[in-house]
């Protein structure tokens, strides 16, 4: 029985399938007109927010100025840091600022301003000098003029001090002790170009006390360039960069708005500046404009800038509508193709696709050697061939990747090891440099004290000796006079003389005057001993390596530290008989002092420090024990690492025991060890080889 074309099952399936597909397509198209437009507009708005976030990378450019100001501030605050001081003169600071500005071509100016007499207390001696004001206040400003660098006082700057006085920004930083980003200021550059300069300013703080500021002037012209390069909806989209106070820093295609307020540019949005100051993202529609703003957090200023993307609503709507019609047209074409090919390829594709799906599932489970056996010249056959090639390539790439991964791991391990060695060497070198600088400063101090104190002390002691002889003669004269007057005077006169002698306490004056002179002589001798101990401790008038008595080195160190030790601990000495040995006494004194300082800091109230020395074989042993809080076991292995410290941030540098370790082990070929128990105390034991001659 022949079935007509219209009555065949295939025809009915195709017709009903076509009718169902067309009906479904009509419903989908109708729904798309109603909903996809809003979804597309929402997507476009989200894209605007995403673009605003992306261009907010300007944060990195602006933060570079803050980082530079922080680095300089960290150097300058050490001038006033009593724990780790740096001796810098004013001219050295001025030279340092110049060198830093020369190395930073993106900066147009660099300055520091100190509180009156805060730098060295010598402002009066620098009145009206370059980099100072009429009172001598230290306020140098270096400015880049093309290839030339000019030094001024900041009070001459039209940017920072337009009326010759420090602006409100200085008082804000001084009051709140926080970083500050100034609004860009327009001014005429050396080549007559109009530049806009913003200033990143960081306070100079030591233990919470404000001494001044460091500022970096940065040319913000690059922000206008960034805005001009934006391509968003052709020429219709625009980018605007706004400071925390609302000043326009960059605007796509229009420099005339630079320095003006964003509220003037978006006149229909009165609350735009308030939204920017919140430091949050926001998107709004007003006066026919879509605009999206994303914050730019700069340093620790708590005053973020903002980057905005602005587009006329009609351009956005046109773009969205075009996309919707494009989607609908594409969908219609796909429907027609599906109707035309569904009957022809369904059965064949179903079998081949099932075979492909099974193969993919096996590959997904890790069977990379599996292949698909589909022998046809159509697309399914090509897909099968490509699938087989893909699995082969995947196997090859997996093998290659495994080899590269192994090689990369070896390379990373080697580079990490090299970097650690280099880093350890750098830390050790830095510790040695700091140690040498510190000891040089102590030596200069000791030499100055000896020079200034020895001569007047000699005069005082000489005069006291003469005075003692004069008092002895005067006492002898008074005694002789007393005897002669007693023989010559009558009884009444003799009684009157005795009465006056008792009234004027002549006997007490004679005895007390002699005692006062003796005590004064003892005091002068004590001062001479202290000066000599200070000279011996610092190594003044001594060779670097010489034969010394280790017990004497310990005594000298204890004398120099007597104030710290007397306040916190009682020192017990148990010295053995030690031979003289060749060493660097100045370095050993420094090592002993660092260990004793650690002991003092470890004692919370009043404790005991015990010094022991003894001879063992061809080595000298020294132990320094304290009754402090002790050291945790996990910290003992790191105790001699450079910069390791258990103190709070800002209390100590972590170099003391590292320097001790280098002095004992590297300079004197000795050994140092630590025994400690938390709550009981610590014992540092040092072994030094006995050296008879220099060069051994």
C-alpha positions, 0 to 999 in steps of 0.5 A: 500500500502506497502512502501519499506524501501528505499522509506519510509519518515523516511528513506529519512529523516534519510538519508538526515539528515545524509548526511547534518550532515556529510557535515556540519561536514566536513566543520566544521572539515576543518575550525577547522584545519585552525582556531582552532589551532590559537585560541587555541594557543592564548588561551594558550598565554592568560593562560600564561599571567593569570598565570603570573598575578596569581604568581604576588602575590609575591607583598604582600610578598615584600610589607610586608617589606615596610609596616614594614619600614613605621611603624618604619619611622612613629614612628621615624619622631615624634622625629623631629615633633614639633606638636607631639614630642616623646622623644627617646634616641639613645639606645631606638631606638636601642632596638626598632629596635631589638624587631621589628626584633625579632618579624619578622622572615621573615626579616634578618636585620633592620637598620636606618641611620640619617643625620650627627647630625640630631638625637639629635645634639650629634654625637661627643659624640658617636664616634666609639660606636656600631651602630655609625661610627667614627664621631658618626653618628647614623646608627645602623644595627641589623642582624639576624645570625640564632638565634643570633642578632648582632648590627653593624654600617651600614657602616660595612655592605657588603650589604648596604655599600660594600666599607664602604660608603653609596651606591647610593641608599641613595643619590637617596632617599635623593634627591627624598624623595621616597621609594626604593627597592634595587636589591637582593644581594647574600651573604653567610648566617650563615649556609654556604647557599647562600642567596639573600637579598633585602632591602626595604627603607623608608625616614624619613621626617618631613614637607618635610625635610629629616632626614634619612632612615629606611631599612628592609633587607628581605631574597628573597630565598622564590622567588626561592622556588615559582619558583621551585614549578611552574608546567606549561607544565610539566618541560618545562614551567619556571617562572622567577622573575626579579627586576626593574634593570633586576636582576634575583631573582628566576628561576624555577629549576636553582639557578645558574642564581640568580643575573644575568641579564635577558638579558643574560638569554633571549639572543635573546631579546635585548629589554626585560629589556626596556619592563620590566621597562615600568611596563606594561604587555607584551607577545612575541615570540622570538627564539622559546620561548613564554614568558609573563611578568606581573608587580609587583608594590612594594609600592610607589617606581615607580620601579616595578619588573616583573614575567615572564612565559616562555615556548618553542614554540614546547611544546605549539604547541604540547599541542594545536594540541593535544587539537584540535584533541581531540575536533575533535574526540569528535565532530565526536563521537557526530555526530555518536551518534546523527545520530543513535539516532535522529530518535528513540528519537526525537518525544518522547524527544520533548514532554517530553522536552517541558514539562520540559522546561515549568516546568523550566520556571515556576520555574524560575518565582518563582513557586518552588512548581511546579512539572513535571508529566513524568512517564517513566523509561528512562533518561527523566523520571530520569531528571524529578524526579531529577528536582522534587527533585531539586525544593524540595531541592531548597525550603528547601535551600531557607528557610534555607538561609533566616534563616541563613541570618537573624541570620548573620545580627544579629551577624554582628550588635552585633559584629559591636557594640562590635567593635565600643565600643572597638575602642572608648575605645582604642581611649580614652585610647590612648588620656589619655596616650598622655595627661599624657605624655605631662603634665609630660614633661611640669612638668619636663620642669617647674622644670628645668626652676625654678631650673636653673633660680631662683638662678641667678635671686635671685643673680641679684635682691640682687645685684641690691638692693645693687647697688641701695643703693650704688647709693643713697650714691654716689649721697648724697656724690656728692651733699655734695662735690658740696656744699663744693667745691662751698664754698672753690673755687673762682668764676673762679673755681666754674664756671669751676666745673659747666661747667664740671658737665654740660659737664659730665651730672652728674645730668642726670647720677644720675637720669638715674642710679636710673631709670635703677636700678628700671627698672632692678628690675621690669624686674627681678620681671617679670621673677620671676612671669613668672617662678612662673606662669609656675610652677603653670600651670604645677603643680610643687610642687602642689598636684594633687587635691587641693583647687584653685581659677578658676580665678587664673587658667585662669590668669596663663594659659593666662600668659603662652600663652601670646606670642601666644595670644598677636600676634593674639587676645586681651583678655578681662576678666570678672571674677565673685566672685568665691569660692575656689573649689577642683580640679586638677589645672594642668589638668584644666590649660591644658584644658583652654590652649587647648581651647585657642589654638583652639581660636587662630587658629580660628582667621585669623588676629586680634580678641578678646577672652573674658573670663567670670566666674560666680557662678550659684547655686552650680556650677562654670561656665566658658565661653571662646568666640572668634571672629574666623571663627566659626565651621560648624554645621555638625562638632559640634557633632564630636568636642570632638571625639578623633582624629577628626580635620578639619586641613590639614593632618600633622597639629595637632593630633585631641586630644586637645578637646578630652582631654578637654572633658575627663578632664571636664566630667570624672575627674571633673564630669562637663559639656562642651558645644559649641555654634558656628556660621560660620563667627562669632565665637565660645563660649565654656561653662564649668560647674564645681561643687563646691567641698569643701573637698577632697574626696567629 
